[in-house]
Amino acid sequence: MSKVLQQPVGQKRLTNVAVVRLKKHGMRFEIACYKNKVLSWRSGVEKDLDEVLQSQIVYSNVSKGILAKSKDLIKAFGTDDQTTICLEILDKGELQVAGKERESQLSSQFRDIATIVMQKTINSETQRPYTISMIERLMHEIHFAVDPHSSSKKQALEVIRELQKHFPVKRSPMRLRLFIAESNFAALLEKLNNWSATIVSKDESGSQISFICELDPGFFRECDVMVRNLQGRLEILSMSVHFEGETHVNDYDEYEEDTPSLPKESNDSVVQLSEKMQKQTISVERSNEGEAKQQKCNTCNAFVGDAKQYRDHFKSEWHKHNLKRKTRQLPPLTAEECLADMDLDDSSADLKDYSF
């Protein structure tokens, strides 16, 4: 007597299936899709429906191979057309993913959030940006958990507020150009002082005063409203100075604070230090369009020329010396005062190229 092999009708092997589920009118409907294709369809990358759906059939339970009843489809969707219903479920349904796939998505979103936080923050003590690894470590320390149903940018702003409670983290300032009548400048300046804004450059030529300032992004809306009320004008030059400007987190050396100071040995070391510092051309930044863009070092309270000179400045003994003074809450020194403070008076004449 021969045995008959019976196979269940509509059976789906779940070895390579991504299930999209939609609950409507108290009933559950599911469709079987290929892995990694649902998100491509929703983002518009994939256009061929047959490349997304394993079959254009609506199920009430894919894992058990139970097909949805026609009367349930008509009650929930108003039609029993399988393709139309599959498209609606594909667009509005919830994607059921496996454990490893979910873990990979959460890990990727965690990295995206950390990147946004890095771009929008600086260390309030050193005025320098954090690295991505430092931000991730701080996020782990505050036990941050990713919400897959919330946007990365919204969660990044929440992370910044939480980090500010425990670590020296602050929002990197925006760079704005303001145009205001001279009669209203005093009122605006008082408000900017209350917001701890920093005026980078100022131009009083013409009927209006034009100046560039760096402001905490949290005060931007108030500043915008006030400038409009004073019949002024506002331009956003940079949303994040240390990220969108010519400087970047990679421009800084993480070990620079641990670099020992220059030994007081001979005049040769003095000359070498002076030659390094002479390569930097320090000048006050002006707002004229024809002049090159300048970068400000908040540690030394000075303006440096182009991006390369700015990077070289952060490796100079002058900057390192002021950085150590800043950790002791001491005011910064000029280039000449720095050499004098390091008992290098003989090299002060070599600093003639500096102007402030």
C-alpha positions as CSV (number, residue, x, y, z in Angstrom):
1,M,0.0,0.0,0.0
2,S,1.6,3.3,-1.1
3,K,1.7,6.3,1.2
4,V,0.3,9.6,-0.1
5,L,2.3,12.7,0.8
6,Q,-0.1,15.5,1.7
7,Q,1.0,19.1,1.8
8,P,-1.1,21.9,3.5
9,V,-2.6,24.4,1.1
10,G,-1.1,27.9,1.2
11,Q,1.8,26.9,3.4
12,K,4.6,29.5,3.6
13,R,8.1,28.6,4.8
14,L,9.4,31.4,7.0
15,T,13.0,31.0,6.1
16,N,13.1,34.2,4.0
17,V,9.9,36.0,4.8
18,A,9.3,39.5,6.1
19,V,5.7,39.8,7.4
20,V,3.8,43.1,7.2
21,R,0.8,43.3,9.5
22,L,-2.1,45.7,9.6
23,K,-5.0,45.6,12.1
24,K,-8.3,47.1,10.8
25,H,-11.8,46.9,12.2
26,G,-10.6,44.5,14.9
27,M,-9.2,42.0,12.4
28,R,-5.6,41.2,11.5
29,F,-4.3,41.0,8.0
30,E,-0.8,40.0,6.9
31,I,1.2,39.8,3.7
32,A,4.4,37.9,3.0
33,C,7.3,40.0,1.6
34,Y,10.9,39.5,0.8
35,K,13.4,40.6,3.4
36,N,15.0,44.0,3.0
37,K,12.5,45.0,0.3
38,V,9.8,46.6,2.3
39,L,11.9,49.6,3.3
40,S,13.1,50.0,-0.2
41,W,9.5,50.1,-1.5
42,R,8.5,52.7,1.1
43,S,11.5,54.9,0.3
44,G,10.7,54.7,-3.4
45,V,13.9,52.8,-4.4
46,E,12.0,49.6,-5.4
47,K,9.2,50.1,-8.0
48,D,8.4,46.5,-8.9
49,L,5.7,45.0,-6.6
50,D,6.6,41.5,-7.6
51,E,10.1,42.1,-6.2
52,V,8.6,43.0,-2.8
53,L,5.7,40.6,-2.4
54,Q,6.3,36.8,-2.3
55,S,2.6,36.4,-3.4
56,Q,-0.2,38.9,-3.9
57,I,-2.4,37.1,-1.3
58,V,-3.7,38.5,1.9
59,Y,-3.4,36.3,5.0
60,S,-4.9,36.4,8.4
61,N,-1.8,34.5,9.7
62,V,1.2,34.0,7.4
63,S,3.0,31.7,9.7
64,K,0.1,29.2,9.8
65,G,-0.8,29.8,6.2
66,I,-4.4,30.9,7.0
67,L,-5.9,33.0,4.2
68,A,-8.1,36.1,4.9
69,K,-11.8,35.6,4.2
70,S,-13.4,37.6,1.4
71,K,-16.1,38.9,3.6
72,D,-13.6,40.2,6.1
73,L,-11.6,41.9,3.3
74,I,-14.8,43.6,2.0
75,K,-15.8,44.7,5.6
76,A,-12.3,46.2,6.4
77,F,-11.2,47.5,3.0
78,G,-14.4,47.8,1.0
79,T,-13.1,45.5,-1.7
80,D,-11.7,42.0,-2.1
81,D,-9.1,42.9,-4.7
82,Q,-6.0,41.3,-3.4
83,T,-3.5,43.6,-5.1
84,T,-5.2,46.8,-3.9
85,I,-5.3,45.5,-0.3
86,C,-1.7,44.3,-0.5
87,L,-0.6,47.8,-1.5
88,E,-2.5,49.4,1.4
89,I,-1.0,46.9,3.9
90,L,2.4,47.4,2.4
91,D,2.2,51.2,2.9
92,K,0.4,51.4,6.3
93,G,1.2,48.1,7.9
94,E,3.8,47.3,10.6
95,L,6.9,45.4,9.5
96,Q,7.6,42.4,11.7
97,V,11.3,41.8,11.8
98,A,13.5,39.1,13.3
99,G,15.5,39.6,16.5
100,K,18.9,40.0,14.7
101,E,17.5,42.3,12.1
102,R,15.8,44.5,14.8
103,E,19.1,44.6,16.7
104,S,20.9,45.7,13.6
105,Q,18.3,48.5,12.9
106,L,18.6,49.8,16.5
107,S,22.4,49.7,16.4
108,S,22.3,51.7,13.2
109,Q,19.8,54.3,14.6
110,F,21.9,54.6,17.8
111,R,24.9,55.5,15.6
112,D,22.8,58.0,13.7
113,I,21.7,59.7,16.9
114,A,25.2,59.8,18.3
115,T,26.4,61.4,15.0
116,I,23.7,64.1,15.2
117,V,24.6,64.8,18.9
118,M,28.3,65.1,17.9
119,Q,27.5,67.6,15.2
120,K,25.4,69.8,17.5
121,T,27.5,69.8,20.7
122,I,30.8,70.9,22.1
123,N,32.7,70.5,25.4
124,S,31.7,73.5,27.5
125,E,35.1,73.4,29.3
126,T,37.5,73.1,26.3
127,Q,35.1,74.6,23.7
128,R,36.0,71.7,21.4
129,P,33.8,69.1,19.7
130,Y,33.4,65.6,21.0
131,T,34.4,62.5,19.0
132,I,31.7,60.0,18.0
133,S,33.2,57.4,20.3
134,M,33.0,59.8,23.3
135,I,29.4,60.6,22.5
136,E,28.5,56.9,22.3
137,R,30.2,56.3,25.6
138,L,28.3,59.1,27.3
139,M,25.0,57.9,25.9
140,H,25.7,54.4,27.3
141,E,26.5,56.0,30.7
142,I,23.0,57.7,30.9
143,H,21.5,54.4,29.8
144,F,19.9,55.8,26.6
145,A,17.6,53.4,24.8
146,V,16.6,53.9,21.1
147,D,12.9,54.3,20.3
148,P,12.4,52.8,16.8
149,H,9.1,54.7,16.4
150,S,10.7,58.2,16.9
151,S,12.9,60.2,14.6
152,S,16.7,60.2,15.2
153,K,16.8,64.0,15.3
154,K,14.1,64.3,18.0
155,Q,15.9,61.7,20.1
156,A,19.2,63.4,19.6
157,L,17.8,66.7,21.0
158,E,16.5,64.7,24.0
159,V,19.9,63.1,24.5
160,I,21.6,66.5,24.4
161,R,19.3,67.8,27.2
162,E,20.0,64.7,29.3
163,L,23.8,64.9,28.7
164,Q,23.8,68.5,29.8
165,K,22.5,67.4,33.3
166,H,25.5,65.2,33.9
167,F,28.4,66.2,31.7
168,P,30.1,69.4,30.4
169,V,28.1,69.4,27.2
170,K,26.5,72.4,25.5
171,R,25.0,73.1,22.1
172,S,27.5,74.3,19.5
173,P,26.6,78.0,18.7
174,M,25.0,79.2,15.6
175,R,26.7,81.9,13.6
176,L,24.4,84.7,12.6
177,R,24.8,88.0,10.7
178,L,22.5,90.7,12.0
179,F,21.6,94.0,10.3
180,I,20.1,96.6,12.7
181,A,19.7,100.4,12.8
182,E,22.2,102.2,15.0
183,S,19.4,103.5,17.2
184,N,18.3,100.0,18.1
185,F,21.7,98.5,18.5
186,A,22.0,99.1,22.2
187,A,18.7,97.3,23.0
188,L,19.8,94.3,20.9
189,L,23.3,94.3,22.4
190,E,21.8,94.1,25.9
191,K,19.7,91.1,24.9
192,L,22.6,89.4,23.3
193,N,24.6,89.8,26.5
194,N,21.8,88.2,28.4
195,W,21.9,85.3,26.0
196,S,25.7,85.0,26.4
197,A,26.2,85.6,22.7
198,T,29.7,86.4,21.3
199,I,30.2,89.1,18.7
200,V,32.8,87.9,16.2
201,S,33.0,91.0,14.0
202,K,31.3,94.3,13.5
203,D,30.9,96.7,10.6
204,E,29.5,100.2,11.2
205,S,29.8,101.5,7.7
206,G,26.5,102.5,6.0
207,S,23.1,103.3,7.4
208,Q,22.8,100.1,9.3
209,I,25.2,98.3,11.7
210,S,26.2,94.8,10.5
211,F,27.8,92.3,12.8
212,I,28.4,88.6,13.1
213,C,27.7,86.8,16.4
214,E,27.7,83.3,17.7
215,L,24.5,82.4,19.7
216,D,23.2,79.3,21.5
217,P,20.5,77.7,19.2
218,G,18.0,77.7,22.0
219,F,17.7,81.5,21.8
220,F,17.4,81.7,18.0
221,R,13.6,82.1,17.9
222,E,13.7,84.9,20.5
223,C,16.5,86.6,18.6
224,D,14.6,86.3,15.3
225,V,11.5,87.8,16.8
226,M,13.4,90.7,18.4
227,V,15.3,91.5,15.2
228,R,12.1,91.6,13.3
229,N,10.4,93.9,15.9
230,L,13.4,96.3,15.6
231,Q,13.0,96.4,11.8
232,G,16.2,94.6,11.4
233,R,17.4,91.6,9.3
234,L,18.9,88.3,10.2
235,E,21.0,85.8,8.2
236,I,22.0,82.3,9.3
237,L,25.7,81.7,8.3
238,S,26.1,78.4,10.0
239,M,23.8,76.1,12.0
240,S,26.8,74.6,13.9
241,V,30.0,76.5,13.9
242,H,32.4,73.6,14.6
243,F,30.7,71.3,12.1
244,E,29.6,73.3,9.1
245,G,32.4,75.7,9.2
246,E,35.9,74.9,7.9
247,T,36.8,73.2,11.1
248,H,35.8,69.6,11.9
249,V,36.2,67.2,14.7
250,N,38.9,65.4,12.8
251,D,41.0,68.6,12.9
252,Y,41.7,68.2,16.6
253,D,44.2,65.8,18.2
254,E,42.6,63.9,21.1
255,Y,46.0,63.7,22.8
256,E,46.9,67.4,22.6
257,E,46.0,68.1,26.3
258,D,48.5,65.5,27.4
259,T,51.4,66.9,25.3
260,P,54.2,68.1,27.6
261,S,55.2,71.7,27.5
262,L,58.3,72.8,25.8
263,P,61.4,72.2,27.9
264,K,63.5,75.2,28.9
265,E,66.8,74.0,27.5
266,S,68.4,76.3,24.9
267,N,67.9,79.1,22.5
268,D,67.5,76.5,19.7
269,S,64.2,75.4,21.2
270,V,63.2,79.0,21.5
271,V,63.8,79.6,17.8
272,Q,61.9,76.4,16.8
273,L,58.9,77.5,18.8
274,S,59.0,81.0,17.4
275,E,59.2,79.6,13.8
276,K,56.2,77.4,14.4
277,M,54.2,80.3,15.8
278,Q,55.3,82.7,13.0
279,K,53.5,80.4,10.5
280,Q,50.2,81.5,11.9
281,T,48.9,84.9,10.8
282,I,46.6,86.3,13.4
283,S,44.3,89.2,12.4
284,V,41.0,90.6,13.4
285,E,38.1,89.2,11.2
286,R,36.4,91.8,9.1
287,S,33.0,91.4,7.5
288,N,34.0,92.8,4.0
289,E,33.1,90.3,1.3
290,G,36.5,90.4,-0.4
291,E,38.5,89.3,2.6
292,A,39.1,85.6,3.5
293,K,37.0,83.9,6.1
294,Q,38.6,83.8,9.5
295,Q,38.2,81.3,12.4
296,K,38.2,82.2,16.0
297,C,40.0,80.3,18.8
298,N,38.0,80.8,21.9
299,T,40.8,79.4,24.1
300,C,43.4,82.0,23.0
301,N,40.7,84.7,22.1
302,A,42.2,85.3,18.7
303,F,41.3,85.0,15.1
304,V,43.3,82.7,12.8
305,G,43.5,82.8,9.0
306,D,42.5,79.9,6.8
307,A,41.6,76.3,7.8
308,K,45.2,75.0,7.6
309,Q,46.5,77.8,9.9
310,Y,43.6,77.1,12.2
311,R,44.6,73.5,12.5
312,D,48.3,74.4,13.0
313,H,47.3,76.8,15.7
314,F,45.7,74.0,17.8
315,K,49.0,72.1,17.6
316,S,51.1,75.2,18.7
317,E,52.7,75.6,22.1
318,W,50.8,78.9,22.5
319,H,47.4,77.2,22.3
320,K,48.5,74.3,24.5
321,H,49.8,76.7,27.1
322,N,46.5,78.6,27.1
323,L,44.5,75.4,27.3
324,K,46.4,74.4,30.4
325,R,45.7,77.9,31.9
326,K,42.0,77.5,31.0
327,T,41.7,74.3,33.0
328,R,43.0,76.3,36.0
329,Q,40.4,79.0,35.2
330,L,43.1,81.5,34.3
331,P,42.7,84.1,31.5
332,P,44.4,83.4,28.1
333,L,47.7,85.0,27.2
334,T,48.8,86.7,23.9
335,A,51.6,85.1,21.9
336,E,54.2,87.5,23.5
337,E,52.8,86.9,27.0
338,C,52.9,83.2,26.4
339,L,56.6,83.2,25.6
340,A,57.3,85.5,28.6
341,D,55.3,83.2,30.9
342,M,57.4,80.3,29.6
343,D,60.7,82.2,30.3
344,L,61.3,82.6,26.6
345,D,61.8,86.3,26.5
346,D,64.6,86.0,24.0
347,S,62.2,84.9,21.3
348,S,59.6,87.6,21.7
349,A,61.1,89.7,18.9
350,D,60.3,86.9,16.5
351,L,56.6,87.5,16.9
352,K,56.4,90.7,14.9
353,D,53.9,89.1,12.4
354,Y,51.2,88.9,15.1
355,S,48.6,91.7,15.1
356,F,45.4,91.8,17.2
